[in-house]
Amino acid sequence: MKRNVSIMDRALRLLAALVLVSLNISGIVSYPESILLWIVAAIFTLTALTGNCPVYTLFGINTNTGKKEIGKYH
């Protein structure tokens, strides 16, 4: 699969997943809603690690420029 998620988008997804996990662990969110937050955090983490978002593919969105943004010395 082609990557359609940029590095910045991936970092924001990981940050959002960390916030959701911390809300769950700290007990701020109650039981029924916490399940939904765990699922969303897992989806954010998975899409950040793989660099591919199925929803972006469905709507034809591509935030990845195709260039290496880190370590490019040209």
Phi, psi and omega in degrees: 000143176282147176281133178234016181237126182286169180297319179295318178297320179295318179295319178294324177295318178295320178297317178297320178296320178296321178296316180295319178295318180294325175297321179290315183292322182287345178086012179292326182260136182280176190305303186298319181286334183294328178297315178298319180294322177297319180295314179297319178297321179294320179294316178300317180295315181297315180290329178290320181288324181275334182080013181230130178243116180298328179293320176299319179297319180300320182262003178073027180268139177218107179269352179276125182281347181088354178261153172283122184269342181239134176082017179269120184240052180258000000 
